[in-house]
Amino acid sequence: MWAYESVFYQIYPLGFCGAPFENDGVLTSRIRKVEEWIPHMKKLNVDAVYFSPVFESDTHGYNTRDYKKIDVRLGTNEDFKAVCQKLHENGIKVVLDGVFNHVGRGFYQFQDVIKNRENSPYLNWFRISLDGNSNYNDGLWYEGWEGNYDLVKLNLQNGQVVDHLLDAVKYWVEEFDIDGLRLDVAYCLDENFVRRLRSFSEGLKPEFYLLGEMLHGDYNRMVNDGMLHSATNYECYKGLFSSFNSMNMFEIVHSLLRQFGPENWTLYKGKHMLSFVDNHDVTRVASILTNEKHLPLIYALCFGMPGIPCIYYGSEWGAKAEKSQGDPALRACYEEPVFNDLSQWISRLAKAKKESRALNYGDFRSVVLTNKQCIFERKIDDERVLVAINADSESYTAHFDAGCGQAVDLISGEMHDFGGGSLLPPYSAYFWKMER
């Protein structure tokens, strides 16, 4: 599948475009700004854009009002159609956020229930008790997502609700030619709905990609041949920054061995989770790492390990923001992109990743592991790549059986000789493609 060989770029449109937090109802064509960033994405060697919510909502995008209308704060459907067309012309796929677990209070069908109560044809679209009350004093109780009553839980066991959502997906494919969906809070979704979505979307477009937001538990519950293709790898997200901050590479390598290692009990061997160092919900990586010299290294580890790497807009040049400052701080508006040394490094990592079958599909095996260094192998058929990381401020010489005398570094293009051990300079990373 195309996604398994891709590098993703995440944009949170409402923040990216500088839209007001509250939906003011004022139509403003902001989404076309994405087109101005396409040259930047191409310099980064990006293959796909994952857009956080773009449809009409109450505030932050995850409280949908209308699944078939681009948010007025971003522009019109025609504006977004032009953006998608421009991305496709430049060889960049489009993945949208599918927020199917809940809607906003401004959702028409929910407002009809509040108004007409038991006489509403949409009463069973939600989980409602007319004998209770809500925080909004509606005179009825309803289930909100994790106690957030601005996020009204949909009843995904109701056939009319499922049909409504699938009709929206069909519309997005027909109007915007989208290539996939990221399912918000996928761990909450009704599993039968996800199976239906997989079958339905595959009928709409070959290799239509389904990614699920999974925070914990066994990803195999949702990632399988009948449901999702992929899930957000939050276990390794935590392991990535924690390993550098605690100078304990054992943490991330343990997770990678548990997920993708050579043993028969490995959880996700052969599967392609979404790898990331930050996103719209967490502190930006440049703010969470305690040593800024580890910033290029964490990206190298993210691109070298099994998975589909995803870059969050702004972080490729080292933008900072902390979760404690609130979500709007994480979803900033930048007037124009920055292409600096870190951006160039990430561009080289992306190019190396895309051009290597071993990095896209290879097995995972740990070769050298210390608190401050790790070397692991990615191998498929006769192609082998060693990913080497030295997080220490001192040089390190690794002694191991390389299985050959020389290799080329896929990042720099330089040759490496394994005679007498492999010298890793301070704060260094390599993708060594082994000679046959």
Secondary structure, DSSP 8 states (H G I E B T S, - for coil): -GGGG--EEEE-HHHHTT--SS--------TTHHHHTHHHHHHTT--EEEE---EEESSSSSSEEEEEEE-TTT--HHHHHHHHHHHHHTT-EEEEEE--SEEETT-HHHHHHHHHGGG-TTGGGB-EETTS--TT--SSEE-EETTEEEEEEB-TTSHHHHHHHHHHHHHHHHHH---EEEETTGGGS-HHHHHHHHHHHHHHSTT-EEEE---SS-GGGTBSTTSBSEEB-HHHHHHHHHHHHTT-HHHHHHHHHHHH-SSTT-SSTT---EEES--TTS--HHHH-S-GGGHHHHHHHHHHSSSEEEEETTGGGT----GGG-HHHHS---SS----HHHHHHHHHHHHHHT-HHHHH-EEEEEEE-SSEEEEEEEETTEEEEEEEE-SSS-EEE----SSSEEEETTT--EEE-TT-EEE-TTEEEEEEE--
